[in-house]
C-alpha cells in the first residue's frame, strides 16, 4: 500500500472524528435547549436517567456519523 493512500485515510479518519465530536456537541446543546430543565445541573446532581439519555444521544450520533464517514471512504 502506498504511503500517500495511508496518509489520506488517516486524514479522513481524523477529520471524521472531529466532525463527529462537533455533531455530538451540537446534539447535546440542542437537547439542552428543548428540555425544560438544565441538563448540566441535573448531571451534576447525579441524575442517572439524564445521564443515560445523554449517553444514548452520543452513541446514536456517533454511529450515524461513523456510518456516513465510512461510506464516504469507499
N, CA, C and O atoms as CSV, one atom per row, in Angstrom:
chain,resi,resn,atom,element,x,y,z
A,1,UNK,N,N,0.845,-1.181,0.000
A,1,UNK,CA,C,0.000,0.000,0.000
A,1,UNK,C,C,0.888,1.240,0.000
A,1,UNK,O,O,1.873,1.318,0.733
A,2,UNK,N,N,0.532,2.166,-0.803
A,2,UNK,CA,C,1.326,3.377,-0.892
A,2,UNK,C,C,1.168,4.235,0.363
A,2,UNK,O,O,0.130,4.229,1.025
A,3,UNK,N,N,2.219,4.958,0.656
A,3,UNK,CA,C,2.206,5.817,1.833
A,3,UNK,C,C,1.180,6.934,1.709
A,3,UNK,O,O,0.548,7.304,2.698
A,4,UNK,N,N,1.009,7.471,0.517
A,4,UNK,CA,C,0.063,8.583,0.343
A,4,UNK,C,C,-1.377,8.130,0.588
A,4,UNK,O,O,-2.183,8.896,1.117
A,5,UNK,N,N,-1.705,6.902,0.211
A,5,UNK,CA,C,-3.056,6.393,0.465
A,5,UNK,C,C,-3.275,6.206,1.958
A,5,UNK,O,O,-4.344,6.524,2.478
A,6,UNK,N,N,-2.266,5.691,2.645
A,6,UNK,CA,C,-2.381,5.519,4.098
A,6,UNK,C,C,-2.518,6.874,4.783
A,6,UNK,O,O,-3.312,7.028,5.711
A,7,UNK,N,N,-1.758,7.836,4.335
A,7,UNK,CA,C,-1.823,9.174,4.922
A,7,UNK,C,C,-3.184,9.812,4.666
A,7,UNK,O,O,-3.746,10.445,5.559
A,8,UNK,N,N,-3.709,9.656,3.476
A,8,UNK,CA,C,-5.018,10.208,3.142
A,8,UNK,C,C,-6.124,9.572,3.986
A,8,UNK,O,O,-7.025,10.269,4.452
A,9,UNK,N,N,-6.061,8.260,4.182
A,9,UNK,CA,C,-7.039,7.583,5.036
A,9,UNK,C,C,-6.936,8.061,6.482
A,9,UNK,O,O,-7.951,8.192,7.166
A,10,UNK,N,N,-5.716,8.322,6.949
A,10,UNK,CA,C,-5.530,8.842,8.304
A,10,UNK,C,C,-6.144,10.235,8.436
A,10,UNK,O,O,-6.794,10.542,9.435
A,11,UNK,N,N,-5.936,11.068,7.428
A,11,UNK,CA,C,-6.515,12.413,7.445
A,11,UNK,C,C,-8.043,12.338,7.435
A,11,UNK,O,O,-8.704,13.098,8.142
A,12,UNK,N,N,-8.609,11.423,6.636
A,12,UNK,CA,C,-10.060,11.230,6.626
A,12,UNK,C,C,-10.569,10.788,7.994
A,12,UNK,O,O,-11.607,11.258,8.460
A,13,UNK,N,N,-9.835,9.887,8.631
A,13,UNK,CA,C,-10.255,9.388,9.941
A,13,UNK,C,C,-10.226,10.500,10.991
A,13,UNK,O,O,-11.147,10.617,11.799
A,14,UNK,N,N,-9.175,11.308,10.980
A,14,UNK,CA,C,-9.078,12.420,11.942
A,14,UNK,C,C,-10.161,13.453,11.665
A,14,UNK,O,O,-10.795,13.959,12.590
A,15,UNK,N,N,-10.369,13.764,10.399
A,15,UNK,CA,C,-11.434,14.706,10.043
A,15,UNK,C,C,-12.804,14.189,10.441
A,15,UNK,O,O,-13.651,14.954,10.903
A,16,UNK,N,N,-13.025,12.895,10.264
A,16,UNK,CA,C,-14.291,12.295,10.672
A,16,UNK,C,C,-14.492,12.343,12.175
A,16,UNK,O,O,-15.602,12.581,12.651
A,17,UNK,N,N,-13.418,12.115,12.924
A,17,UNK,CA,C,-13.515,12.179,14.384
A,17,UNK,C,C,-13.846,13.595,14.846
A,17,UNK,O,O,-14.645,13.785,15.764
A,18,UNK,N,N,-13.234,14.577,14.212
A,18,UNK,CA,C,-13.512,15.976,14.570
A,18,UNK,C,C,-14.961,16.327,14.242
A,18,UNK,O,O,-15.641,16.976,15.037
A,19,UNK,N,N,-15.434,15.898,13.072
A,19,UNK,CA,C,-16.828,16.153,12.708
A,19,UNK,C,C,-17.789,15.458,13.668
A,19,UNK,O,O,-18.803,16.036,14.059
A,20,UNK,N,N,-17.476,14.232,14.046
A,20,UNK,CA,C,-18.338,13.506,14.974
A,20,UNK,C,C,-18.425,14.235,16.317
A,20,UNK,O,O,-19.508,14.358,16.888
A,21,UNK,N,N,-17.290,14.714,16.819
A,21,UNK,CA,C,-17.305,15.454,18.083
A,21,UNK,C,C,-18.099,16.755,17.971
A,21,UNK,O,O,-18.825,17.128,18.893
A,22,UNK,N,N,-17.959,17.433,16.851
A,22,UNK,CA,C,-18.727,18.668,16.660
A,22,UNK,C,C,-20.227,18.393,16.633
A,22,UNK,O,O,-21.010,19.128,17.235
A,23,UNK,N,N,-20.627,17.321,15.925
A,23,UNK,CA,C,-22.043,16.974,15.884
A,23,UNK,C,C,-22.554,16.537,17.250
A,23,UNK,O,O,-23.712,16.790,17.581
A,24,UNK,N,N,-21.711,15.884,18.050
A,24,UNK,CA,C,-22.129,15.497,19.400
A,24,UNK,C,C,-22.338,16.726,20.279
A,24,UNK,O,O,-23.268,16.762,21.084
A,25,UNK,N,N,-21.487,17.723,20.131
A,25,UNK,CA,C,-21.658,18.958,20.888
A,25,UNK,C,C,-22.953,19.657,20.477
A,25,UNK,O,O,-23.715,20.123,21.323
A,26,UNK,N,N,-23.186,19.723,19.175
A,26,UNK,CA,C,-24.419,20.347,18.676
A,26,UNK,C,C,-25.642,19.566,19.162
A,26,UNK,O,O,-26.637,20.171,19.559
A,27,UNK,N,N,-25.582,18.239,19.137
A,27,UNK,CA,C,-26.693,17.412,19.609
A,27,UNK,C,C,-26.968,17.606,21.096
A,27,UNK,O,O,-28.125,17.656,21.512
A,28,UNK,N,N,-25.913,17.714,21.895
A,28,UNK,CA,C,-26.087,17.943,23.331
A,28,UNK,C,C,-26.719,19.312,23.587
A,28,UNK,O,O,-27.628,19.441,24.407
A,29,UNK,N,N,-26.237,20.313,22.889
A,29,UNK,CA,C,-26.799,21.662,23.092
A,29,UNK,C,C,-28.246,21.747,22.618
A,29,UNK,O,O,-29.063,22.435,23.230
A,30,UNK,N,N,-28.561,21.053,21.536
A,30,UNK,CA,C,-29.946,21.020,21.057
A,30,UNK,C,C,-30.841,20.336,22.080
A,30,UNK,O,O,-31.942,20.814,22.352
A,31,UNK,N,N,-30.385,19.222,22.651
A,31,UNK,CA,C,-31.150,18.531,23.685
A,31,UNK,C,C,-31.330,19.419,24.905
A,31,UNK,O,O,-32.401,19.438,25.512
A,32,UNK,N,N,-30.287,20.154,25.265
A,32,UNK,CA,C,-30.366,21.058,26.412
A,32,UNK,C,C,-31.375,22.176,26.160
A,32,UNK,O,O,-32.047,22.612,27.094
A,33,UNK,N,N,-31.496,22.649,24.919
A,33,UNK,CA,C,-32.447,23.716,24.595
A,33,UNK,C,C,-33.898,23.235,24.607
A,33,UNK,O,O,-34.791,23.978,25.014
A,34,UNK,N,N,-34.144,21.989,24.162
A,34,UNK,CA,C,-35.531,21.540,24.037
A,34,UNK,C,C,-36.095,20.959,25.327
A,34,UNK,O,O,-37.303,20.741,25.421
A,35,UNK,N,N,-35.255,20.704,26.319
A,35,UNK,CA,C,-35.764,20.182,27.589
A,35,UNK,C,C,-36.075,21.332,28.539
A,35,UNK,O,O,-35.421,22.373,28.484
A,36,UNK,N,N,-37.071,21.154,29.415
A,36,UNK,CA,C,-37.455,22.243,30.319
A,36,UNK,C,C,-36.537,22.389,31.540
A,36,UNK,O,O,-36.755,23.272,32.369
A,37,UNK,N,N,-35.533,21.550,31.655
A,37,UNK,CA,C,-34.621,21.610,32.797
A,37,UNK,C,C,-33.202,21.838,32.301
A,37,UNK,O,O,-32.910,21.681,31.115
A,38,UNK,N,N,-32.317,22.216,33.235
A,38,UNK,CA,C,-30.910,22.435,32.906
A,38,UNK,C,C,-30.179,21.093,32.951
A,38,UNK,O,O,-30.016,20.503,34.019
A,39,UNK,N,N,-29.747,20.624,31.800
A,39,UNK,CA,C,-29.131,19.306,31.697
A,39,UNK,C,C,-27.839,19.227,32.504
A,39,UNK,O,O,-27.606,18.231,33.189
A,40,UNK,N,N,-27.007,20.241,32.439
A,40,UNK,CA,C,-25.740,20.234,33.171
A,40,UNK,C,C,-25.977,20.162,34.680
A,40,UNK,O,O,-25.267,19.456,35.396
A,41,UNK,N,N,-26.977,20.897,35.148
A,41,UNK,CA,C,-27.288,20.889,36.581
A,41,UNK,C,C,-27.781,19.510,37.013
A,41,UNK,O,O,-27.408,19.020,38.078
A,42,UNK,N,N,-28.615,18.888,36.191
A,42,UNK,CA,C,-29.129,17.557,36.515
A,42,UNK,C,C,-28.009,16.517,36.507
A,42,UNK,O,O,-27.972,15.637,37.366
A,43,UNK,N,N,-27.104,16.616,35.546
A,43,UNK,CA,C,-25.973,15.688,35.517
A,43,UNK,C,C,-25.064,15.888,36.722
A,43,UNK,O,O,-24.567,14.923,37.302
A,44,UNK,N,N,-24.852,17.137,37.092
A,44,UNK,CA,C,-24.035,17.437,38.267
A,44,UNK,C,C,-24.676,16.956,39.554
A,44,UNK,O,O,-23.983,16.614,40.512
A,45,UNK,N,N,-26.012,16.930,39.574
A,45,UNK,CA,C,-26.733,16.468,40.753
A,45,UNK,C,C,-26.830,14.955,40.841
A,45,UNK,O,O,-27.370,14.430,41.815
A,46,UNK,N,N,-26.324,14.252,39.855
A,46,UNK,CA,C,-26.313,12.795,39.900
A,46,UNK,C,C,-27.565,12.147,39.342
A,46,UNK,O,O,-27.882,11.020,39.726
A,47,UNK,N,N,-28.288,12.806,38.459
A,47,UNK,CA,C,-29.487,12.242,37.858
A,47,UNK,C,C,-29.066,11.210,36.807
A,47,UNK,O,O,-28.596,11.556,35.723
A,48,UNK,N,N,-29.249,9.941,37.156
A,48,UNK,CA,C,-28.792,8.856,36.296
A,48,UNK,C,C,-29.608,8.787,35.012
A,48,UNK,O,O,-29.061,8.473,33.955
A,49,UNK,N,N,-30.898,9.074,35.081
A,49,UNK,CA,C,-31.749,8.992,33.898
A,49,UNK,C,C,-31.296,9.984,32.822
A,49,UNK,O,O,-31.264,9.645,31.638
A,50,UNK,N,N,-30.952,11.187,33.227
A,50,UNK,CA,C,-30.461,12.177,32.262
A,50,UNK,C,C,-29.119,11.719,31.687
A,50,UNK,O,O,-28.856,11.912,30.500
A,51,UNK,N,N,-28.289,11.127,32.506
A,51,UNK,CA,C,-27.007,10.617,32.033
A,51,UNK,C,C,-27.173,9.516,31.000
A,51,UNK,O,O,-26.435,9.464,30.016
A,52,UNK,N,N,-28.141,8.639,31.221
A,52,UNK,CA,C,-28.394,7.558,30.260
A,52,UNK,C,C,-28.897,8.133,28.940
A,52,UNK,O,O,-28.480,7.682,27.873
A,53,UNK,N,N,-29.781,9.115,28.998
A,53,UNK,CA,C,-30.300,9.726,27.769
A,53,UNK,C,C,-29.184,10.447,27.008
A,53,UNK,O,O,-29.091,10.320,25.787
A,54,UNK,N,N,-28.350,11.191,27.704
A,54,UNK,CA,C,-27.229,11.882,27.055
A,54,UNK,C,C,-26.269,10.865,26.440
A,54,UNK,O,O,-25.787,11.064,25.325
A,55,UNK,N,N,-25.992,9.790,27.154
A,55,UNK,CA,C,-25.135,8.738,26.606
A,55,UNK,C,C,-25.730,8.117,25.359
A,55,UNK,O,O,-25.006,7.833,24.404
A,56,UNK,N,N,-27.040,7.900,25.352
A,56,UNK,CA,C,-27.710,7.331,24.180
A,56,UNK,C,C,-27.640,8.296,22.996
A,56,UNK,O,O,-27.477,7.866,21.854
A,57,UNK,N,N,-27.761,9.591,23.263
A,57,UNK,CA,C,-27.633,10.581,22.194
A,57,UNK,C,C,-26.229,10.517,21.592
A,57,UNK,O,O,-26.079,10.531,20.370
A,58,UNK,N,N,-25.208,10.448,22.437
A,58,UNK,CA,C,-23.831,10.381,21.942
A,58,UNK,C,C,-23.578,9.110,21.142
A,58,UNK,O,O,-22.938,9.156,20.091
A,59,UNK,N,N,-24.074,7.982,21.628
A,59,UNK,CA,C,-23.878,6.723,20.911
A,59,UNK,C,C,-24.604,6.763,19.562
A,59,UNK,O,O,-24.042,6.364,18.542
A,60,UNK,N,N,-25.843,7.240,19.559
A,60,UNK,CA,C,-26.610,7.306,18.317
A,60,UNK,C,C,-25.975,8.224,17.291
A,60,UNK,O,O,-25.874,7.872,16.116
A,61,UNK,N,N,-25.545,9.402,17.728
A,61,UNK,CA,C,-24.878,10.325,16.803
A,61,UNK,C,C,-23.550,9.754,16.315
A,61,UNK,O,O,-23.186,9.908,15.149
A,62,UNK,N,N,-22.836,9.099,17.215
A,62,UNK,CA,C,-21.555,8.505,16.831
A,62,UNK,C,C,-21.721,7.425,15.779
A,62,UNK,O,O,-20.945,7.361,14.825
A,63,UNK,N,N,-22.723,6.578,15.945
A,63,UNK,CA,C,-22.983,5.527,14.958
A,63,UNK,C,C,-23.384,6.143,13.620
A,63,UNK,O,O,-22.870,5.750,12.572
A,64,UNK,N,N,-24.293,7.098,13.657
A,64,UNK,CA,C,-24.772,7.715,12.421
A,64,UNK,C,C,-23.646,8.420,11.676
A,64,UNK,O,O,-23.489,8.227,10.470
A,65,UNK,N,N,-22.868,9.226,12.369
A,65,UNK,CA,C,-21.782,9.957,11.728
A,65,UNK,C,C,-20.689,8.991,11.274
A,65,UNK,O,O,-20.091,9.185,10.216
A,66,UNK,N,N,-20.426,7.958,12.063
A,66,UNK,CA,C,-19.432,6.966,11.682
A,66,UNK,C,C,-19.825,6.237,10.396
A,66,UNK,O,O,-18.972,5.970,9.549
A,67,UNK,N,N,-21.098,5.917,10.249
A,67,UNK,CA,C,-21.541,5.260,9.027
A,67,UNK,C,C,-21.412,6.187,7.822
A,67,UNK,O,O,-21.002,5.761,6.743
A,68,UNK,N,N,-21.760,7.437,8.010
A,68,UNK,CA,C,-21.648,8.384,6.893
A,68,UNK,C,C,-20.183,8.548,6.487
A,68,UNK,O,O,-19.867,8.555,5.297
A,69,UNK,N,N,-19.309,8.676,7.445
A,69,UNK,CA,C,-17.889,8.839,7.130
A,69,UNK,C,C,-17.335,7.564,6.510
A,69,UNK,O,O,-16.565,7.628,5.551
A,70,UNK,N,N,-17.715,6.416,7.042
A,70,UNK,CA,C,-17.256,5.140,6.496
A,70,UNK,C,C,-17.705,4.938,5.061
A,70,UNK,O,O,-16.943,4.435,4.236
A,71,UNK,N,N,-18.931,5.323,4.760
A,71,UNK,CA,C,-19.414,5.197,3.387
A,71,UNK,C,C,-18.686,6.176,2.464
A,71,UNK,O,O,-18.506,5.899,1.278
A,72,UNK,N,N,-18.273,7.309,3.006
A,72,UNK,CA,C,-17.544,8.284,2.205
A,72,UNK,C,C,-16.155,7.809,1.830
A,72,UNK,O,O,-15.607,8.247,0.818
A,73,UNK,N,N,-15.571,6.919,2.625
A,73,UNK,CA,C,-14.236,6.418,2.325
A,73,UNK,C,C,-14.260,5.371,1.229
A,73,UNK,O,O,-13.230,5.127,0.601
A,74,UNK,N,N,-15.380,4.755,0.982
A,74,UNK,CA,C,-15.445,3.693,-0.039
A,74,UNK,C,C,-15.659,4.221,-1.405
A,74,UNK,O,O,-15.734,3.448,-2.361
